[in-house]
Amino acid sequence: MSKQRVAIVHYWFVSARGGEKVVQSLLKLYPEADVYTHVFDEEIFPEISRKHRVIRSFISRLPRAARYYQKFLPLMPLALEQLDLRDYDLVISSESGPAKGVLTRPDALHVCYCHSPMRYLWDMYHDYRETAGRLTRWLMVPLTHYLRMWDRLSADRVDHFIANSGFIASRIRKVYRREASVIHPPVDIDRFELVLSKQDYFVLLGQLTAYKRPDLAVEAFRSMPDKRLKVLGDGEMVEKLRATAPDNVEFLGRAPDDDVKTTLQNARALIFPGVEDFGIVPVEAMACGTPVIAYGKGGVTESVIDGETGLFFHDQSVPALEEALQRFDDWESRIDREALRRRAESFAEPQFRQRVAEAIKRWQADTAL
C-alpha cells in the first residue's frame, strides 16, 4: 500500500497566533505534509519553510500582498480553486479566513479544522462595516454578498468539520448547516511554570480591539484605585485607552514572550472581558496557577470552571466586572493553584494531536467501507 500524501491548507502565515499554532501541531502529526496558503512570511515561520514544501496561491504575487493581503479577500476564492491538490489523499484545511474552498479528488478525504466561520462575513459583518471607511463600506455590500454565497457553497466540499470549541460548532451549524466534532486547539503548557505565590496586580493580555472589550477592564479598575492592572498588547484602541486610563492601569505594549510569560505567571488573576471562539490565553494563565475572571460566554466557558479555576460575570458591563473583582477578593485564599495547572494540562498539545489522529483514522476507515 502506497503512503498517503497529505496537504494542509491555511489562509495566511503572517503572525504566530492560535490558527498558526494549530497548523504547526498538525505538521508534527503529518511531518511529510505539504503546505498551501495565500501569503507566507518565511522570517516568522522559518521551520515550516525549511521542513515542508510551501505552495502559495497567486495572491502572494500581487502588489504588496505581504502587507495588504486582506485587501485581496474577494480574489481568494478564485485563488484557492487554482491550487492543484489532485495528488493528495488527505487534505486538512485550517479555516477562519478562506481556506476550505480548495478542489480535491473525489476519493480524497477533506477535513476542515474551523476556528470560526469568517467573522467579517457573518456574525461581525455589521461591526466591521460600521468601522470601515466610506469607500470600503460601499464596496463591502456587493463583495461580501458574493463571498457569503461562495463561503456557504464551499462548505459542501468538506467531508468532516472539526470545531475548536462547542461555541464554534454551534456557529458552523447555524452558518453551514453542518455538524462538527469538537477538538480544542493545542496549548503549549510546558512553556509556563506553576507559580504559587502571586504579586499584587491583575493582567489583561491580548489584542486591544473593540470586540475584546479591554475598555471594560480599564473602567472597572478606575473605580478600584487600590487594585493594579497591567495591560499587555497593542491594537486599534491602545491610544484611546492609554489617554483616559487611571493611574493604577499600566500599559506595557507588545512585550517579548519571556516578559509576557513572567507577567502572567505572577499575576493575581487574568481579566478576560471579551467573547472568544476558544481563548488560548485563559488556558495559559491556568497553567501558571493564575485564575481567570471572564465574561461567561463563548469558548472560555469550555476551559475555565466557574468557582474552581476562575470566576465568571454574566453581563458584559463595568458594574458586573467590578462585582466579580469583589467576589475574587473573598475567593482568592481558597484557590487550589495545582488544580488550575491540572485543568490546563487537559488542553496540552499531545492530547490535541491524538484526538485529531483518532478522528481522521476513523473517518478514513468509514470511507474505505
N, C-alpha and C positions, 0 to 999 in steps of 0.2 A: 504494500500500500504506500503510495507516494505521500510525502509530508505535506500537510496543509499549508497554503500560503495565506498570510494574514495582512490586511491593510487596516490602519487606524486613521480615521478622518477627523480632524479637529478644525474648528472655524478659523482661528489665527493664533500664532505664538508671538505675542508682543510683551507679555508680562507673566511672571510666575505666580499665578493665583490658583484658586481651587480647581478650575477646569483643567489647567495645565498639569497640576499635581495628579489628577486622575489619569491623564494620559501617560505621565511618567510611570505610574504604578502599573498601568496596562502593558507598557513596554517591558517591564520586568516579567510580567506574565507571558508575554509573547516577544522574546528578545530578538527574533528574526523578522519582526513585522516591519513593513514599510509605512511611512507616514505621509499623509496627504493633507494639504492645508492651503489657505489663500495667501497668507503672509507669514514669514518665518524670520525671527531675529536670531542669528547664529551666535551673537555675543551673549545673549541671555540664556540660550539653550545649546551650549557647545557639545554637551554629552550626547544629546539626541542626534545632532548633525554628524557627530563622529561615529556613532554606533549604528545609525539607521539611514536608509535611503529616504531622503525627504523630497517629495514632489510638490511643487507649488502650482496653483492654478494661474491663469493668465492675469488675475488681479495683481499679482506681485510685479508684473511688468508694466503696469500703468503708472503714470507720472505721480511721484511722491506717495506711492501706495504704502510704503513702510510707516508713514506717519498718519496719512489720511485714509487708511483702508476702509473705515466705516462709511465714508462718503460714497464708496462704490458698492454699497449694500444691494442696490437694485440689480447690479450685474452678477451678483454671486450665484443666484440660481443657474444662470447660463454657464458660469464658470465651473460649477460643480458637475454639471451634466457633460462637460467636455473631458473630465478626468476618466481615463481608461482603466477600469477595475476588472476587466474580463479575466485576468489571471488569478483572481483571489477566491479562495473557498470561504473565508470568513472575513467580513467587513464589520468593524466596530466604529460607529460614528459617535462623536462627543459633541453634544448639541446644547447651545444656548444662543449661539449665532448660527448662521446657515452651515450645516454640515451633513444632515441626513439625506439630502436630496440627490446623492450620487446614484448612478445607474449600476446595478450589479447583475451577475449572471442569474438565470432563473433557479439554478441549483445551489447558489451561494447562500449562506446564512448572513443576514444583515441585522445586527443588534445595535440599537441606539441607546447610549447612556445619556439621559436627558437631565441636565442641570435645571432647565426651565424652558418651556416654550418661549420664543423670543418676546421679551417683555415690551419692547418698543412697538411690537405689532399687536399685542393682545392686552393684558391687564393694565399695563402702564402707558398705553398709547396716548391717552389724553394728557398725562403728566408730561411726557416728552414733548408733545405738540405745544403745550402751554408755554414751555420754557425755550422753544426754538425761535430763531429769528424769523422775520416776516416772510422772506423768500423760501426758507426751509419749510416753514409752516404751510405755505401754499402748495409746495411740491409734495409734501408728505401725504396729502389726501389721496391723489390717484396712485402714487407709488406704493403706499402701504396697503391700499386696497388690492392691488395686483399681488403684492408679496404675501398677503394673508391667504389668498386663494392658492398660491403655489405652496405655501407652507403646509396648509391643510392637506392638499393632494399628495405632497411628498411624504407625509406620514404613512401613506399606504405602501410606500416602498420598503418600510421597516418590517421585519418579521417579528421582532420582540423588542419592547421598550423596557429599559431599566430606569427607574426614577431615583434621584439622590435622596428622596425623603417621601413620606406619605403625603406631605403637603403638596409636593410637586406631582405625585401620582394623581392627586385629585385634579390638578390643573391639566394634566395630559388627558384625563378622562373628559374634562369639560371642552378642551380645545380640539383634540384629535379624535374623541370618541373611541379611545383605545385603553385597554388595561395595561398596567405596568407593574413589574416586580420592583420592590424597594430594596436597594442596597446602598447604604450610606457611604459617602465618599471616604477615602483614606485620610487619616491624620497621623502625622509623624510625631507620635507620642514621645519617642526616645530623645527628641531634641530638648525636652523640658524636664526640669528636676522638681521633685516634690519638696516644697518649702513649707515648713510647719509654722514658723514664726514670721508674721507679716509686719510690714511697715504701715504707717498711718496715712494711707492715701487710697483712693479708688482710681480705676483706669478705664478710659474709653479708647478703644482701638479699632481702627478701620478707616475706610474712605469717608471723608466728610462731605457727603452728598445728601440731598434733601430726603430721599426715601429711607435713609438710615436713621433719620431724626436725631442727629447729635445736638440739635438745639434744645431738646428736652432735658438732656443731661446738664448742659451749661446752665439753663434756667433753674433747674432743681437745686443745683449747688449754690446759686445766688442766695437762696433763702436759708442756706445752711452754712454760714461762714466758718463754723467750727470743723467742717469736713473739707478735705482737699481732693481735687480731681486732676489727674494727669491725662492729657489728650494726645494720643499718638496717631499720626496720619495726616493726610493732606487731601485737598479736593476743592470743589467749587465754592463751598461755604466757609472756608477757613478764614478768610479776611474779615468777613462779616461777623463771625463768631468771636474772633480774636478782638475785634474793635469794641465789642459790647460785653465781653466776659468779665466777671468779678475777679477780685484779686486771688481768690482761692482756687481758680481754674488756671492750670499751666499748660501751654501748648508746646509740645516737643517736636512737632513736624514729623517728617519721614525719617525715622531713626534706623541705624544699622540693625540687622537681625539680632545680634547679641544684646543690644540695648533694649530692643523690644522684649526679648525673652526675659531679661533681668527685671524689667519694669512689671511685666505680667506676673512673674513668679513671686514678687514681693508685695503685690497689691492686696488690699483687704478684700476687694471684690472687683469683678468686671461689670461695667454698666453696658447693657445691650438693649437699646431702646427701639431698634428698627424691626422690620419683618424680613427675615432672610429665608431663602429656599431651604437651606440646611443650617449653615453657620459653623464654620470650622473653628473660629476663634473661641467660642464658648468651650469647645472640647479641649482646645489647647490650654485654656485657663484651668479647667478641672484637672488636667494633667499636672499642673503646678500646685494643686491643692487650693486654688483660688476659686471661690464660688462665683456664681453669676446672678446678677439682678437684671432680669429681662422682661420685656413686653411679652406676655404669654400668648403669642400667636406665631404660626409658621414653623419652620424646621427646628427651632430651638426647643420646642415642646417635646421633640423626639430624642434630644440628647440630655437636656437638663431635667432633673427630677425635682419638682417643686417641693420645698421643705426639706430636701435631703442634700442636693448638690447646688441649690440656688433658690431664689425666690422670684415668683412671677408677679407682675402687676398687670391688670386686665383692662385698663383704659389707657390709651396712648396719649397721656397728658402729663403735665408737670405735677399737679397735685397727686396723681397716682404714683408717680416715681418717688416723690417726696415721702409718701406714706410707706412705700417699700423700703426706702432707706432707713426710716424709723424702725420698722419691723426688723431690719437687718441688725440694728444695734442690740436688740434683745436676743436674737437668734445666734449671733456670731460665736458666743462662747460654747455653743453646743455642736459646732460643725465638726464632723469627722473628716479630716482632710485626706486621710488614706482611702476613705470610701470614694471621695472625689476622683482620686487617681485611678481606682479600680473601674469606676464608671467610664473614664476616658479611655482606658485600655481596650474596652469593647469596640472602639472605633479605630483601632490601630490598623496599619496598612496590611499586615499579613491576613487579617480576617477579611478585608476587602477583596484581596486577590483570590482567596479561597472561595468566597461566595460567588464572585464573577465566574471563576473557572467551573464551579459546580453547575451554575445556571447554563452556561454555554454548552457544557458537555451534555446536559440533559436535553437541551433544545436540538443539538446535533443528532443525538440518538433518536429523538422523535422524528426528525426529518428523514432519517435513514430508513424508518419503518415503511 
